[in-house]
């Protein structure tokens, strides 16, 4: 692979947006995230170790907002245990010292592996959508995501503001940005990208900037009923979509029920037709993460350390400077 000359003055940054649920403190969570992203690259492309080490990894963190919301709704999270389990999952994944081991054979050996949640999501989503039960189901599984989509509090605005602040800072200073989003964080990022493209409050100042590459991991954006809740959702005109993405790569794991419809290229092909994105491409992987003794195909560390993600990161780092 042809490599770009390493230059510490290159304005390259990776912006990470996490997903739903209780989250550890920002420093601990960023440490696990950064370690997982770098471990995948170092495993498959050891010659890129130094290059990646000088690329800042910035966290758009809103875990404190989510933790507070869930606690107010009567839920409790053991953050010390959660952090320890994330680290244990990461340690186990680092033992897979070859990209070739991230395969179906290894996945089938994981404890507690089951396709049932994804199967139920696949067959249930159309029926529940037709009956108007999609949002109640989301509320029963993820109160914070339901609050983001349909709540009456200022939670969604605060979450978007956290992501928007980090994104705008990088774009305004001229960074070439790799945006990595996980799970429901992909929905937040989509809404923010749309705001920067079309919302009068932001478009005049930020509308000319582009995200070089958007990497979505375990994204629910392929769900037709969720798409109706996205900012700008409409008939498929240019104004319906963000116009500030150059390349979009979507990675979904087998049996990850969060992205039970794991493809986005078919749903967002109008972005290509309208010439507002250069590429939208889907990839299917096997997420080998084990959380609390069971296979967890939605686990962020399992996505971050995967060979496909490492390849996309390296390709982004070594893209020619124009």
N, C-alpha and C positions, 0 to 999 in steps of 0.2 A: 504493500500500500504506500502510495506517495504521501509523504508527510510534509505538512506546513512547517516552516522554520519557527522554532519556539522563540517567542519574543514577549518579554514580560510586559511590554507596552500594549500588546494586543488586548482590546477590550472585549474579551469573551467572558460570559457569565452563565452559570446554570442556575435557574430559578425553580425551586421545588415547592409544589403545593400538595399538602397531605389531604386525607379524606376524613371520614366521619368517625364518631365514637370518641371515648375517653383517650386522651393523649398524655404522654409524659411531659415534663417540663421542656422548654424549648432547647436548652443546651444539650440535654441528654438525647432528645429525639433527633436533633440535627447530627449529633455524633454517630448514632446508629445509621442514619440515612446516608451520611457522607461515607462512612466506612463501607457500607454495602455497595454503593455506586462505584467507589474506587476499587473495591475488591474484585468486582466483575471485570473491570478493565485490566487490572494488574494480572489477573489469572490468564486472560486470553491475549492480551497485548502488552506484555511486560515492558516493551520498549517505549510505551506511552506513559509510564509511571510519572516521569518528571513533568511531562506536558500537562497531565491532568492535575498534578499537585499545585500548579500555579493558576488554575482556573477556579475562581471563587464559586462556591456552592452556597447560594443564598436561600433562606427558608422563608416562605410566606406562611407564618405560623398563626393559627387562630385556635389552637387547642385549649387555651385558657377560657375562651368564650364558650366553646362547646362543653368543656368540663363544668363550667358554672351553670349552663343551661340544663344539662342532664341532672346535676345535683338538685337544682330547683324543681325538677320533675320527679324527684324521689329516688333517683338511681345513685349507685355508689360504685366507684372504681378504685381498685388497689393499684396505684401508680407504680409503687416499688416493685410489685409482682409483675405488672405488665411490662415494665422496662426490662426486668430480668429475663422474662420469657422472650422478648424481642431479641435480646443479646444471645440467648441460648439458640434461638432459631438461626441467627446470623452465624454463630460459631459452627453449627452443623453444616450450613450451606457452604462455608468456606472450606470444608473438608472435601467438597466435590471439586477436585483440582483440575478437571478437564471439562471443556465445554461439551464434549461428546457425552458426558454422563447426564446431561439435562434432557433425558429422553423418556419415552413412554414406559420402558421397562423399569427404570428407577421410580417413576411416578406411581406405578402400580404396586410398588413395594411399600409405599408410605402407610403408616398406621392410620386406621380410621378413614381411609379414602372412600368417598361416596359421591356419586353424581346426582343424588336425589334432590338437593336444593336447586341445582341448575335445571333439572328436569321439571320440577314443580314450577319454577319461574317461567320456563319455556311454554308450558301448556296452560299455565294459569294467567299469564299477563294479558293475552287477548280477551279471555273471558272476564277477568276482573275489570279490564278497561271498559268493556262493553256495559258492564253492570255499574260502573262508576265507583268501584271499590279499590282502585289502584292506590289512592292516597291513604285510605284507612289501613291498607296493608303496609304501606311504607311507614306509617305512624307506629304500627305495632312492632316493626323490626328496627326502625331507626328514628327515634323521636327528634333528634337534632336535624336530620335531613328533611324530615317532614316539616319542621319549623322553618327551614330554609326555603322550601318550595311553597308552602301554603300557610305559614304562620303569620300572626298579626303583630309580633314583636319586631324590634329593630335588629334582631339577630342577623338576618341575611345581609342587611346593609353594613353592619359592622364587619362581617366576614369578608364581603366584597371589598370593603375599604382596606383591610389588611393586605389582601392580594394585590389590589390596585396600586397601593402605595409602593410596594416593592417592585412591581412590574414597571410602573412609570419612572421610577428613579433610574432603573437600568436602561430603559429606552431613551430617556432624555439625555443621559450622559453619553449615548452613542454605542452602548454595548451590543455585541452580537449575542443574542440570547437563545439558549436552549431551555425551553419551558418543559418541565417534567411534572405531570400531575397524576395523582393516584385516586382511583375510586370516585367518590362523590366530589372530590376536589376538582375533578375534570369539569363538572357542571359549573362550579364557582368560577373557574378560570374561563370557561366559555362565555359566561355572562359578563365577566369583566372585559374580555376581548371585544365583545359586542358593544359594551358601553364606550370603550375607547374609540371604536369605529363610528358609532352613530349617535350616541347620547349627546345632546347639545352642551351638556355640562363639561364634557371631556373631549369630544371629537375635534374641536378646533385646535386644541393644544396638542393632542396626542395622536390624532387620526393619521398623520403621515408616517408614523413609526411602524416597523414590522417586527414580529417575532420570527426569527430565522427558522427555527424548528420547534414544533410542538409534539411532544411525546406523551400520549395518553396511555395509562396502564390500568387495566381493570375498569374501564370507563362504562358507565351506564348510558352513554349518549346514543347508543343504537336502539334504545327503547322508544317506540313510537309515542307512547303516552307521556313519557318524560319530556320528549322533544316539544310537546305542546306547552310545557312550562318554561322553556328557555326564553331568555330575552330575545325579542325580535322574531319569534316564531310566526310564520305566515306562509304565503303562497310560494315561496322559493325564489323571490327576487333578490337582487343584490343587497337590498336593505335588510333582508332576513338573516344574514350571516355576518360574522366578523370578517373584516376585509384586511386584517393585519397579520395574517399567517402566511408564510411562504411555503413551508413543507409541514405536513401533518402525518405522523406515524402512530398507529394505534396497535397496542399489544394487549391481547386478551388470553387468559389462561384457561385451559380445559377445566370444566366444572366450577368456574368462578361465577356464582349466581348473580353477583353484582353486575356483571356484564353478560347476562344470559344471551343477549343478542350481541355477539362479540365483534360485529363488523360495523364500521361507520362509513366506509367508502361508498356503499350503496345509498345510504341515507343522506349523505352530504355531497352527492355528485353534482348538484346544482352549483356548488362553489367552483367546480372545475368549468362547468358550462359558462358561468358568469365571469370566468377568468379572474377570480379573486383568491385563488390558491394554486400552487404549482403541482402539488401531489398530495393525495390522500391514500394511504396504503395501510392495509391490515395485516397483522401477523398473529398466528396462534402458537402458544407455547405451553409447556408443562411447568407449573410453579411447584417447586420441591420443598416449600416451607412447611415446617411442622410447628404448630403453636399449641401449647398445653397438651402435648402428647398426641395430637391428631393433625392430619393433613389440613392445611389451610390455603387453598389455591388463590385466595384474595390477598394474602399477606404482602405488605409493601416490600419487605426485605427480600422476599422470594422473587418479586418482579425486578427490584433494583439490581440484584446480583446476577440476573439471567444473561446468558450469552447474547441473546438478541438485543437486549438493552445496551450491553457493553459495545456491541458493534455499531449501534446507532450513535452512541456517544462519541466513539472514535471517528466515525465518518464525519460527524459534525465538527469535531475539533480540527480535522485535517481538510476540511472543505477549502477550496481556493479562495483567497481574499480578492474581492472585486473592487 
